[in-house]
């Protein structure tokens, strides 16, 4: 699909750590499809655990890339927290996770 190709072009241009951070978000979304997404702090904690970010500033940079390229959007979640979620079709998210980015 055109959407898949453009997502892959964006992912290919990202650093390995940014791709891993994106996969962290996708894995959450695939595991919990009814979730509003991940708050910045949840995403940061998960990315720290995966050793793909070393600072909040690094993750902010990655998240900005994701939103600028329309891979990720925000919406309000529990406790009125801003949550990040991926806008790609489930099938494409599964492909990205299984291919390692």
C-alpha positions as CSV (number, residue, x, y, z in Angstrom):
1,X,0.0,0.0,0.0
2,X,1.1,3.6,-0.5
3,X,0.7,4.2,3.2
4,X,3.0,1.2,4.0
5,X,5.6,2.4,1.6
6,X,5.6,6.0,2.9
7,X,5.8,4.7,6.5
8,X,8.7,2.5,5.5
9,X,10.5,5.4,3.9
10,X,10.1,7.4,7.1
11,X,11.2,4.5,9.3
12,X,14.3,3.9,7.1
13,X,15.3,7.5,7.6
14,X,15.1,7.3,11.4
15,X,17.9,6.2,13.7
16,X,17.9,2.7,15.1
17,X,16.9,4.0,18.5
18,X,14.0,6.0,17.0
19,X,12.8,2.9,15.2
20,X,13.0,0.9,18.4
21,X,11.0,3.6,20.3
22,X,8.3,3.4,17.5
23,X,8.2,-0.4,17.9
24,X,7.7,0.0,21.7
25,X,4.6,2.1,21.0
26,X,3.3,-0.3,18.3
27,X,3.8,-3.3,20.6
28,X,1.7,-1.6,23.3
29,X,-1.0,-0.8,20.8
30,X,-1.1,-4.3,19.4
31,X,-1.2,-5.9,22.8
32,X,-3.9,-3.5,24.1
33,X,-5.9,-2.3,21.1
34,X,-8.6,-0.7,23.2
35,X,-6.0,1.5,25.0
36,X,-5.9,5.2,24.3
37,X,-2.2,4.8,23.7
38,X,0.8,5.6,25.9
39,X,1.4,8.8,27.8
40,X,4.8,10.3,27.3
41,X,6.0,9.1,30.7
42,X,4.8,5.5,30.1
43,X,6.5,5.6,26.7
44,X,9.7,7.0,28.2
45,X,9.7,4.3,30.9
46,X,9.1,1.5,28.3
47,X,11.8,2.9,26.0
48,X,14.3,3.2,28.9
49,X,13.6,-0.4,29.7
50,X,14.4,-1.3,26.1
51,X,17.5,0.9,26.2
52,X,16.5,2.8,23.2
53,X,16.5,6.3,24.8
54,X,18.8,7.8,27.3
55,X,16.9,11.0,28.1
56,X,13.4,12.6,27.9
57,X,14.8,15.1,25.3
58,X,15.8,12.2,23.0
59,X,12.4,10.7,23.2
60,X,10.7,14.1,22.6
61,X,12.8,14.3,19.4
62,X,11.6,10.9,18.3
63,X,8.0,11.6,19.1
64,X,8.2,14.9,17.2
65,X,9.5,13.0,14.1
66,X,6.7,10.5,14.4
67,X,4.0,13.1,14.7
68,X,5.5,15.3,11.9
69,X,5.4,12.3,9.6
70,X,1.9,11.4,10.6
71,X,2.9,8.0,12.0
72,X,1.6,9.0,15.5
73,X,-1.2,11.2,16.8
74,X,-2.3,12.2,20.3
75,X,-5.6,11.9,22.1
76,X,-6.8,12.1,25.7
77,X,-6.5,9.0,27.8
78,X,-7.2,8.0,31.4
79,X,-6.8,10.9,33.8
80,X,-7.1,13.3,30.9
81,X,-3.4,12.5,30.0
82,X,-2.2,13.1,26.5
83,X,-1.5,9.7,24.9
84,X,0.4,8.8,21.8
85,X,-1.0,6.2,19.3
86,X,-0.1,5.0,15.9
87,X,-2.4,5.7,13.0
88,X,-1.2,2.9,10.7
89,X,-3.5,-0.1,10.0
90,X,-3.0,-3.0,12.4
91,X,-1.6,-5.3,9.7
92,X,1.1,-2.8,8.9
93,X,1.9,-2.3,12.6
94,X,2.3,-6.1,12.9
95,X,4.6,-6.1,9.9
96,X,6.8,-3.4,11.3
97,X,7.1,-5.1,14.7
98,X,7.9,-8.5,13.2
99,X,10.4,-7.1,10.7
100,X,12.2,-5.3,13.4
101,X,11.4,-1.9,11.9
